Each structure stands twice: as C-alpha cells, then as structure tokens.
Amino acid sequence: MFIEEKLSISQRHNYLSLIEEGIFFRAYNQSAYILNQYYHQDLKVISNVVKKLNNQQIVFCAFPKTQIKQRLPHSVKTEWGYELKGNFELSNYQDWFENILN
C-alpha cells in the first residue's frame, strides 16, 4: 500500500485507522492523534518527511500486532488493518501535530 493510501485511510472522519505493516499496526497523522489522546496509548510519535509528496511532513506511531485486542478490544478487522468508529474531536489536532514536529 502506498503512503497516499495510508494517509487517506488515516484521515477518515470519526475513525481511528490502524494500518498493518509487517509485524506492527501503524497509525498516521489524525489516527495517531486519536490513538494517543483518546485511548491514552502513550506511544512514541515519530515525524517524517515524505519526498514523493512534495516533502510533506507526517507523523506516525506503532505497536506490535499481537497487542491489538489488549490495546483496542473493540476494534474491527479490515482488509488493510483495524479500525474503530467514534465521535473524535480533532480541534486540537493541528496544535498537537505542530508540537510533534518541533
């Protein structure tokens, strides 16, 4: 799956999306925010620059796939990973994102 698809899935309104990558589930941008702020997972959030997206900055965090039901017991399996539907308020997302980059 290309990074464009991962970012598109991760920014769906009212969803936490976890993308399966090897032995990990990764959450990008808005999903990383939801995972850390709403579910208090306290995961290390890493920033990266994606050259093929005109040097767009992104953030992500991850945890081992074996921990999915322990961390998010109500998550639902999808073709690309897991998701959780919810009413997530993202008004502080931009400030959180900028703080991660700095």
C-alpha positions in Angstrom: 0.0 0.0 0.0 1.3 3.4 -1.0 1.7 6.2 1.6 -1.0 8.3 -0.2 -3.5 5.5 0.6 -2.3 5.1 4.1 -2.8 8.9 4.8 -6.2 8.8 3.1 -7.4 6.0 5.3 -5.9 7.6 8.4 -7.8 10.9 7.9 -11.3 9.5 7.6 -13.8 11.4 9.7 -14.7 9.7 13.0 -12.4 6.7 12.5 -9.2 5.5 14.2 -7.4 3.6 11.5 -4.5 1.2 12.1 -2.6 0.1 9.0 -1.0 -3.3 9.1 2.7 -3.1 8.3 4.8 -6.2 8.8 4.6 -7.2 12.5 3.1 -3.8 13.5 0.0 -1.7 13.3 0.8 1.9 12.4 -1.4 5.0 13.0 -0.7 8.0 10.8 -1.5 11.7 11.4 -5.1 12.1 12.7 -5.2 8.4 13.7 -2.0 8.8 15.7 -3.6 11.8 17.5 -6.7 9.8 18.3 -4.8 6.8 19.5 -2.6 8.9 21.8 -5.2 11.5 23.0 -8.4 9.4 23.2 -7.0 6.0 24.0 -4.1 7.2 26.1 -1.7 4.7 24.5 1.4 6.9 25.2 3.2 5.6 22.1 6.3 7.3 20.7 5.2 9.5 17.8 7.7 9.9 15.0 7.8 12.6 12.4 8.9 12.0 8.9 9.2 13.9 5.6 7.7 12.2 2.5 9.7 13.3 -0.5 7.3 11.9 -3.1 4.6 14.1 -1.6 6.5 17.3 -2.1 8.3 17.0 1.3 5.0 16.8 3.2 5.5 16.2 6.9 3.7 13.3 8.5 3.7 11.7 12.0 3.0 8.1 13.0 3.2 5.7 15.9 3.1 1.9 16.0 2.6 -1.1 18.2 3.0 -4.9 17.7 0.1 -6.7 16.0 -0.1 -9.2 18.8 -1.3 -6.4 21.2 -4.3 -5.3 19.2 -7.0 -6.9 21.3 -5.3 -5.9 24.5 -4.9 -2.2 23.5 -8.2 -1.8 21.5 -10.5 -4.7 22.3 -13.4 -3.2 20.3 -11.5 -2.6 17.1 -12.8 -4.2 13.9 -10.7 -6.1 11.3 -10.5 -4.6 7.8 -8.6 -5.6 4.6 -5.8 -3.2 5.5 -5.7 -3.5 9.3 -8.1 -2.5 12.1 -10.5 0.5 12.7 -12.6 2.0 15.4 -15.5 4.2 14.8 -16.1 7.1 17.2 -17.0 10.7 17.7 -13.5 12.1 17.8 -13.0 15.8 18.3 -10.0 17.0 16.3 -9.9 20.7 17.2 -6.6 20.3 19.0 -5.1 18.1 16.3 -3.1 20.9 14.5 -1.5 22.1 17.7 -0.6 18.5 18.7 0.8 17.9 15.2 2.9 21.1 15.3 4.2 20.2 18.7 5.3 16.8 17.5 7.2 18.4 14.6 9.0 20.8 17.0 
